[in-house]
């Protein structure tokens, strides 16, 4: 018996030891579902911190009543028929309001209005001659192109101009409000008296004190903590900022930890699968056009798309690691084909196939050369991925449901944001562009926002663009919301691709009788009308309110002028209404050829006219980078310069800061209130955006603090 008992005990010992080992290993095993759930909670906490930082500006923005409707849905609003520029004079008033001023109406304005016309004409001629005598171009006073109604102009059916009218031969040309800050950008003190005296004299006769209606300013996060602005600096040799690189590093390190913690990817491919499926809602949340995330944070989908691309690449990596782990083990066991007979495993390989299709056809090479094809494969790939993952495994379906909910919400919002309306097309040969007017939509957006358009077909049997016109293309809005000139929503579309070239040819299909192609312009040309789906608005400056800053500098490259024009027009309206803190504004436009200025000159003149006799000093600088055989004969209005070469952005930015400070004493505005910072907005190619960013980053710390901070907003061309 003892021997039997001993033998039994010795046999039981290894069994007990094995059971203990299995129990211990089970207790230390990590559940991939729980681990990745906790990782997602960590990401949500980081996101909540970012949203909390954006919350104060969100609250301040929505304290303005107009912000509850503008920037959400496009609509048609009943507006007054006249354009409210009460200080415009005689022909200047005709420029922006077809109704001429009578003598009785003129008596209600400032003393400069009541002066004799002959004295005003002599003064205008003298000052214009002194301003233009030393310019590099030989200019002659010629009848200008009829003013474009897209910006602060009468409707097309009005004819305020005679054949010999010169829009610059009028009283507003005598205003000294527009000071050329670029000539001596660093001498703020020498300009202070001039700027203060002009603004004080003109505003006192135009508007009473309206401090109660000035917009509340909420500085951005980096303006409140300037030392953290280093995160906005670009990473050398990369087109991302240090802040973005830091977020990418945190995201990558977290997911690597989730995938490798107590797991071997070669022997445990399940973990990689959970990593992939847990990030599916993240990829979708940063991809959709409409999301609660973007609405609260004030981030447009084009800003979040960078994170979508980065998270998407990590998703593709995790999916392939998951699949390759099983392929390796099944091949080693010789059971690969037997496993493929399972519907669940076959569905998994279908999901893998569509995942790789999404990746390959979303490379920049494909997006840049065949965007429509990229978009079609993206839609097909997402549908196939969802179907394959749904059949593949049931425990991961909650992530699929969440991703599908995000997609359906965005789709529903896109439908609600879409309007079907008649659009009028006008060719602008000098710009090689098409101007689109959607008169049935005249409200609901903010300056800097864009819409996506589709051409359904012609109106009343007219020509359309066929099936190709149904493609969705984004364009920045070039007009201010609630502009009573009757043009509604205006877009300027440069002919730069198949779709935009077809649109331009369609607009040129209705040429004006008796005019050669060289002289055809949108104002004298009969429009081509099409049915168009307008979806939006999207993007824009987020929760920043431009009129709440003390200074604004808008930089545009080529067709990026649409962003700057809409912002400048919106500022002029706010200034005229006494609802703006902006005291110094500058618009910088860089174009290849000086001839591009001709069709936009009336628009610039109208902006400058609207800013006269106000507290705001507006200046417009145009730079051309290509010498032409024929120098254009142009007459520039006061407050505007034309020069060759690339814009000297550091000098121009410095001049804007100095001009803003010149209107303040001791860091406080003469009418009350502290300096509220300078807003710098840029719209154009990546190279221009980088150049503006470097100019902003190169500002000295004390200079930033003296003006109340400098905030940069970029709208970069691209998909």
RAKACOR-V612270 format. One record per pair of residues at least 6 apart in sequence whose ideal C-beta (glycine too) atoms are under 6 Angstrom apart, sorted by the first residue. I is the first residue (numbers start at 1). J is the second residue. D is the distance in Angstrom with one decimal. If there is no record, write none. Layout:
# RAKACOR-V612270
[[I;J;D] [I;J;D]]
This chain:
# RAKACOR-V612270
[[30;262;5.0] [32;270;5.9] [32;271;4.9] [32;274;4.0] [35;258;5.8] [36;258;5.8] [36;274;4.8] [36;278;4.0] [39;258;4.7] [40;278;5.7] [51;296;5.3] [51;297;5.6] [53;221;5.2] [54;297;4.6] [54;298;5.7] [56;218;5.7] [57;218;4.6] [57;543;4.2] [58;543;5.2] [60;216;5.4] [60;218;3.9] [61;67;5.1] [61;543;4.5] [70;446;5.2] [70;481;5.7] [71;446;4.5] [73;444;5.3] [74;419;5.2] [74;441;4.9] [74;444;4.2] [75;443;5.4] [75;444;4.6] [76;440;5.6] [76;442;5.9] [77;443;4.0] [79;482;5.9] [79;484;4.1] [80;484;5.1] [82;97;5.3] [83;96;4.9] [83;97;5.3] [83;484;5.7] [83;485;6.0] [84;576;5.9] [85;96;4.8] [85;610;5.2] [87;206;5.3] [87;613;4.0] [88;96;5.5] [88;609;5.8] [89;113;5.8] [89;171;3.9] [89;172;5.6] [90;170;5.8] [90;171;5.9] [91;170;4.1] [92;170;4.7] [92;172;4.1] [92;609;5.0] [93;101;5.0] [94;100;6.0] [94;160;4.6] [95;167;5.7] [95;606;6.0] [96;152;5.4] [96;606;5.8] [98;154;4.9] [98;158;4.8] [98;160;5.1] [106;113;5.2] [110;205;3.5] [120;171;4.7] [123;174;5.1] [124;173;4.8] [124;174;5.3] [137;631;5.4] [139;633;5.4] [139;634;5.7] [139;635;5.5] [140;633;4.8] [141;166;6.0] [141;635;5.3] [143;164;5.9] [144;167;5.6] [145;521;5.5] [145;599;6.0] [146;161;5.6] [146;523;4.1] [147;153;4.8] [147;602;3.3] [148;602;5.8] [148;603;5.4] [149;155;5.9] [149;156;5.4] [149;485;5.9] [149;487;5.0] [150;479;5.8] [150;487;5.6] [150;490;4.2] [151;565;6.0] [151;569;5.8] [151;603;4.0] [151;606;5.9] [152;606;4.3] [153;485;5.6] [154;160;5.8] [155;486;3.6] [167;605;5.8] [168;635;5.3] [168;637;5.3] [172;609;4.9] [172;612;5.0] [173;638;5.5] [175;612;4.2] [176;198;5.2] [177;198;5.0] [177;612;5.4] [177;617;5.8] [178;618;5.8] [178;619;5.7] [178;638;5.6] [178;639;2.7] [179;195;5.9] [179;617;5.6] [181;619;5.9] [181;655;4.0] [181;659;4.3] [182;652;5.9] [182;655;5.2] [185;651;5.2] [185;654;4.7] [185;655;2.9] [185;658;5.8] [188;658;3.7] [188;661;5.1] [188;662;4.7] [191;662;4.9] [192;662;4.1] [195;617;5.9] [195;662;4.9] [195;663;5.4] [199;615;4.9] [202;613;3.9] [203;615;4.8] [206;613;5.1] [207;578;4.8] [210;578;3.5] [211;672;5.6] [213;578;5.7] [213;579;5.1] [214;581;5.5] [215;545;5.3] [215;547;5.2] [215;548;4.2] [217;548;3.8] [217;676;4.0] [219;677;6.0] [219;709;5.5] [220;711;5.0] [222;228;5.8] [222;229;4.7] [223;677;5.7] [223;709;3.1] [223;711;5.8] [226;704;5.9] [231;242;5.1] [231;243;3.5] [232;241;5.3] [233;242;5.3] [233;697;5.5] [234;241;5.7] [235;242;5.9] [235;245;5.2] [248;310;5.6] [255;275;6.0] [258;275;5.7] [259;271;5.7] [259;272;5.8] [259;275;4.8] [263;271;4.5] [265;272;5.8] [265;321;5.8] [269;322;5.1] [269;325;2.5] [269;326;5.3] [272;318;5.0] [272;321;4.1] [272;322;4.0] [273;322;3.8] [275;318;4.4] [276;315;5.5] [276;318;3.6] [276;319;4.6] [277;396;4.4] [277;399;5.0] [279;311;5.9] [279;315;5.1] [280;399;5.3] [280;403;4.9] [281;399;6.0] [281;402;4.6] [281;403;4.8] [282;311;5.1] [283;311;4.8] [283;312;5.0] [283;315;5.4] [284;403;4.6] [284;406;4.9] [285;291;5.9] [285;293;5.9] [285;406;5.7] [286;304;4.5] [286;307;4.4] [286;308;3.7] [287;308;4.2] [288;406;5.8] [288;410;3.6] [289;301;4.9] [289;410;5.5] [289;414;5.9] [290;410;4.5] [290;413;3.7] [298;542;3.1] [298;543;3.8] [300;538;5.8] [300;539;3.7] [302;539;5.7] [316;355;5.7] [316;359;4.6] [319;355;4.8] [323;352;4.8] [330;336;4.2] [330;339;5.3] [339;345;5.0] [340;346;5.9] [344;392;5.6] [347;388;4.8] [347;391;3.6] [347;392;4.5] [348;392;4.2] [350;388;3.9] [351;385;5.4] [351;388;3.0] [351;389;4.9] [351;392;5.9] [354;381;4.7] [354;384;3.5] [354;385;4.5] [355;385;5.8] [357;381;4.8] [358;381;3.9] [361;374;5.6] [361;377;4.1] [366;374;5.1] [367;374;4.9] [367;719;5.1] [371;719;5.8] [372;471;5.5] [389;400;5.9] [390;400;5.9] [417;535;5.5] [417;536;5.9] [418;533;5.6] [418;535;4.4] [419;441;5.7] [419;534;5.0] [420;533;5.5] [421;438;5.1] [421;440;4.2] [421;441;5.8] [422;459;5.8] [422;529;5.7] [423;436;5.2] [423;438;4.9] [423;530;5.5] [423;532;4.1] [424;437;4.5] [424;527;3.8] [424;529;5.6] [425;434;5.6] [425;436;5.9] [425;507;3.8] [425;527;5.8] [425;528;4.4] [426;435;4.5] [426;507;6.0] [426;522;3.2] [426;525;5.8] [426;527;5.5] [427;507;4.2] [427;508;4.4] [428;435;5.8] [428;522;5.7] [428;599;5.5] [429;520;5.9] [430;595;5.9] [430;598;5.6] [430;599;4.7] [431;596;5.7] [432;495;5.2] [433;492;5.4] [433;493;5.9] [433;494;4.6] [434;493;4.7] [434;503;5.2] [434;504;4.9] [434;507;4.5] [435;492;5.4] [435;522;5.2] [436;491;4.2] [437;487;5.0] [437;490;5.6] [438;488;5.1] [438;489;4.3] [438;534;5.8] [439;488;4.0] [441;488;5.4] [441;489;4.5] [442;488;4.2] [443;481;5.1] [443;482;4.9] [445;477;5.5] [445;481;5.2] [445;537;4.0] [446;540;5.1] [447;566;4.3] [447;567;4.0] [447;570;4.2] [448;540;4.3] [448;541;5.1] [448;563;5.3] [448;567;5.8] [449;477;5.8] [449;537;3.9] [449;539;5.3] [449;540;3.9] [450;474;5.1] [450;475;6.0] [450;476;4.5] [450;538;5.7] [450;539;5.1] [451;534;5.2] [451;536;3.5] [451;537;5.7] [452;472;4.7] [452;474;5.0] [452;535;4.5] [453;532;5.6] [453;534;5.5] [454;470;5.2] [454;472;5.5] [454;533;4.3] [455;465;4.7] [455;469;3.3] [455;530;5.2] [455;532;5.5] [456;531;4.3] [457;464;3.7] [457;531;5.5] [458;464;4.1] [458;530;5.6] [459;529;4.1] [464;530;5.9] [465;502;5.4] [471;499;5.8] [473;499;5.9] [475;491;4.6] [475;493;5.6] [476;562;4.3] [476;563;4.9] [477;566;5.5] [478;490;4.8] [478;491;5.9] [478;492;4.9] [478;562;3.7] [478;565;5.3] [478;566;5.6] [479;490;3.9] [479;566;5.9] [480;566;5.7] [480;569;4.0] [480;570;4.3] [480;573;5.9] [492;562;5.1] [493;500;5.4] [494;559;4.0] [495;501;4.7] [495;504;4.0] [506;528;5.5] [507;528;5.4] [509;528;5.6] [510;526;4.5] [510;528;4.9] [511;520;5.6] [512;520;5.7] [512;524;4.7] [512;525;4.4] [541;713;5.0] [546;552;5.9] [546;679;5.6] [547;574;4.2] [547;580;4.0] [548;581;5.6] [549;676;5.5] [549;677;5.3] [549;679;4.4] [550;581;5.8] [550;583;5.8] [550;660;5.1] [550;675;4.9] [550;676;4.8] [551;584;4.5] [551;656;5.6] [551;660;3.5] [551;678;4.0] [552;582;5.3] [552;585;4.6] [552;679;4.9] [553;586;4.8] [553;656;4.5] [553;680;4.9] [554;564;3.9] [554;567;5.5] [554;587;4.8] [554;681;5.1] [555;588;4.6] [555;682;4.3] [555;692;5.3] [556;564;4.1] [556;589;5.0] [556;683;5.3] [556;684;5.9] [557;590;4.9] [557;684;2.7] [557;685;5.7] [557;688;4.3] [560;683;3.5] [560;684;3.9] [561;589;5.5] [563;683;3.6] [563;715;5.4] [564;587;5.2] [568;587;5.4] [568;607;5.4] [571;582;5.7] [571;585;6.0] [572;607;6.0] [572;610;4.2] [572;611;5.6] [574;580;3.9] [575;614;4.8] [575;616;4.7] [581;676;5.7] [582;616;5.4] [583;615;5.8] [583;616;5.8] [583;663;4.2] [584;617;5.2] [584;659;4.0] [584;660;4.3] [585;616;5.8] [585;618;4.8] [586;619;5.1] [586;656;4.9] [587;620;4.7] [588;621;4.9] [588;647;5.2] [588;652;5.8] [589;622;4.9] [590;623;5.0] [590;647;5.4] [591;624;5.4] [592;625;5.6] [592;626;4.6] [593;624;5.7] [593;626;5.3] [593;628;5.5] [594;624;4.3] [594;632;5.1] [595;632;5.2] [597;622;5.4] [604;620;5.2] [604;640;6.0] [605;637;4.6] [608;637;5.3] [608;639;4.6] [611;618;3.9] [619;639;5.4] [620;640;4.5] [621;641;5.2] [622;642;4.9] [623;643;5.6] [623;647;4.5] [624;644;5.9] [625;646;6.0] [649;691;5.8] [649;692;5.8] [649;695;4.2] [650;695;4.7] [653;695;5.1] [657;678;6.0] [657;707;5.1] [660;678;5.9] [660;707;5.7] [664;675;5.7] [667;674;6.0] [667;675;5.6] [668;674;5.4] [675;707;5.6] [675;708;3.8] [676;708;5.2] [677;708;3.9] [677;709;4.0] [678;707;5.4] [678;710;5.0] [679;711;5.3] [680;696;5.7] [680;712;5.0] [681;713;4.7] [682;689;5.4] [682;692;4.3] [682;714;5.3] [683;715;3.9] [685;717;5.2] [686;716;5.4] [689;714;4.7] [689;716;4.8] [696;710;5.7] [696;712;4.9] [704;710;5.5]]
